[in-house]
Amino acid sequence: MYSAVCECYASFRNIVNFLVHGKREKEVIEYIFSEVDKHIEEDDLLSEYKLNALPNLYELFVRLVKYLLDNKPEDRDQIVILFQDMLEVVTRDIMEDHVSKDIKPENLLLDHEMSQRLY
């Protein structure tokens, strides 16, 4: 089970890093992943973050993968919206008190060029 979770996290990270292009967006994504990695290494991930929102993040990720597999140009905007939704779940529901106000979704516009890379 542990290996499956690690593999899923690595796949999620690779997909996100591949799709996100904007400088500010990359900084935010890298910050989030570095914080998660830090807490994994410190073995306090479960106590530091509210992981009860993981099913919501999982659902959004499954929808993202379906869009990527379909590979339809008309789905670009939906993919950007999914990324915004994922950012909101991570920053508001999971990381909650551990995220700077500069990284919260309402203070960050995701780059629509991200969806251009898909097609």
N, C-alpha and C positions, 0 to 999 in steps of 0.2 A: 504494500500500500504506500509506504513512504517513497519508494522509487517512482511509483506512478504519479504521485503528487509533485515530486521534483521534476519529472519529465513534462508534466502539464505546465508547470510554472515556467520552465525553460522555453517551451514552445510558445507560450503566451508572450513572454518577453521578446523572443525573436521576431514574432509577427508584429508586435507593437513597434519595436525598434526599426523594422523594415519599412513600415507604413508611415511613420511620423517623420516629417521633414523640417518644419519650421525650427529656427534656432531656439526660440523661447519654449516651444513645445518639447523639443528634445531635452532641454534643461530640466523641465518639469518631470518628464518621464524618467530621466536618469536619477533625479532626486528621489522619486517615489521608489524606484527599484533599489537604489542604494540603501534607503531606509529599511525596506523589507529585508534585504540581504543582511544588513547589520543585525536586525533582530533575529533572523534565522541563525546567524553565527553565535549570537549571545544566548540563544535558546530561550528567548522570552517573547517570541512572536504571539503566542496564544494569550499571554497576559497583557501585552502592550496594545494589541489591536482588537477591535470588536469584529470577530470573524463570522458572526451570525449573518452578515450581509453577503457572504461568499456565494450562496445560491443565486442571488440577484446578479452578481458579477458573472457567474458561470452562465446564466441564461443569456446575458448580453454577449458573452464571448461565443457561445454556440450560434447565435444569430449572425455575428460577424463572420464566423467561418463559413456559414451557409452563403452569405453574400459573396465572399471571396471565391468560393467554389463555383457559384453561378457566373461570376465575372462579367456582370452586365454593367455597361457604362451608366445606365440610368439609375443605378443604385448608389452612385457616388455620395449624394447628399445624405442618404440613409446611413452610410458607413460613417460619415463625419458625425452625425447625430449619435450613433452608437458609441463612438469614442468619447463624445462629451458626456453621455450617460455613464460610461464606465468610469470616467474621471470623477464624476459626481459621487458614484457609489464608493469609490476608493477614498476620496478626500472627506466626504461628509459622514459616511456610514462606517467605514473600516478604520481609517487612520484618525478620524475625528479630531482629537486634541493634539495630534502630532504634526499637523500640517500648517505651514505659514499661511497667513491670509493672502499672500501673493499667489499662492498655488491653487487656491479654491476656484472652482469652475466659474463663479460669477466675475472673477478678476482675470480670466484667461480666455481668449478667443482661440479656438483651434484653427489651424491653418487649413483652408479649403484646398490648398495645393496638395495636401496629403492624399486626397482622393484621386488626384490626377495620376499619381504613381501606379494606381491599380490597373490602368488601361493603356 
